[in-house]
Amino acid sequence: NPSELAASKQFLAALLSDLQSVAKHNHLAKQETLAAVHIDAELWTPENGMLTAASKLKRTDIIRHNQEKIDAMVAKLTVD
């Protein structure tokens, strides 16, 4: 279930760890490596405004929709 995965701290931690391992293996610089990850449980579709009719990302709308989550991730990173 995508909603359960998106809410699972254990899954998100494992996903972030795997992505960081891939970055390290490929010798990415620290600023190129993910420090946090969020999975949106809502499917992005043209109907909900997250994709164009050609299925291209509508980045501005996606950011606007997820701004609170983005701000929370940034705040957590600055505290840690």
C-alpha positions, 0 to 999 in steps of 0.5 A: 500500500503506497500510503503505508510505505509513505508513512513508514519511518523504517521504509523511508530510512532504508530508502534514504540509506540505499540512495546515500550508498549509491551516491557514495559508490558513485563518488558524489560530493556531499552537496550532491547526496540526498539528506532527506527523502519524502514519498507522496502517497498521492498519485500524481495525475493530470486530473489532480494538477500534478502532471500536464496532459502529456504527463510532464511534471508540473514542478511549481504545483508539486512544490506548492502542494508539498511546501509544508513537508519541504519546509519541515524537512529543511527545518529538521536538517538545519536542527540536525 
